[in-house]
């Protein structure tokens, strides 16, 4: 079994990176800007997708090269933490129609603000299921990954 991907495999990650850079350059001006709930939802979707990609790499790589797998697992954990913070930021942002800020705990109930606005909560709950299977609570709350720089 080869450790590297086929050279003919299409790598779309650079395109995703370029799209994010392009989005930032076009949509985030130099001055102050309040991030919209729609953008936070899109960023959360991106982070959850990246979490899934890192999870797949960590699982495959960890069986062949445990040290590299540990590093990828640590990165996966930090991406989940970022997604969790973006999810919290979404709930801290005022609703566009009323200006109200809902409680984050209301997310546990499913769709506290109604569909389709809270697809972010459904996505977050689905991803949290994977996180609970792959990560310990201590890993999620540790301020440091435990890994040392080489």
Secondary structure as the mmCIF struct_conf table of DSSP 4:
data_model
#
loop_
_struct_conf.conf_type_id
_struct_conf.id
_struct_conf.beg_label_comp_id
_struct_conf.beg_label_asym_id
_struct_conf.beg_label_seq_id
_struct_conf.end_label_comp_id
_struct_conf.end_label_asym_id
_struct_conf.end_label_seq_id
BEND BEND1 UNK A 3 UNK A 4
TURN_TY1_P TURN_TY1_P1 UNK A 7 UNK A 8
BEND BEND2 UNK A 9 UNK A 9
HELX_RH_AL_P HELX_RH_AL_P1 UNK A 13 UNK A 27
BEND BEND3 UNK A 28 UNK A 28
BEND BEND4 UNK A 30 UNK A 31
HELX_LH_PP_P HELX_LH_PP_P1 UNK A 34 UNK A 36
HELX_RH_AL_P HELX_RH_AL_P2 UNK A 37 UNK A 64
HELX_RH_AL_P HELX_RH_AL_P3 UNK A 66 UNK A 92
BEND BEND5 UNK A 93 UNK A 93
HELX_LH_PP_P HELX_LH_PP_P2 UNK A 94 UNK A 95
TURN_TY1_P TURN_TY1_P2 UNK A 96 UNK A 98
HELX_RH_3T_P HELX_RH_3T_P1 UNK A 104 UNK A 109
BEND BEND6 UNK A 110 UNK A 110
TURN_TY1_P TURN_TY1_P3 UNK A 112 UNK A 113
TURN_TY1_P TURN_TY1_P4 UNK A 115 UNK A 118
HELX_RH_AL_P HELX_RH_AL_P4 UNK A 119 UNK A 134
HELX_RH_AL_P HELX_RH_AL_P5 UNK A 137 UNK A 141
BEND BEND7 UNK A 143 UNK A 144
BEND BEND8 UNK A 146 UNK A 146
#
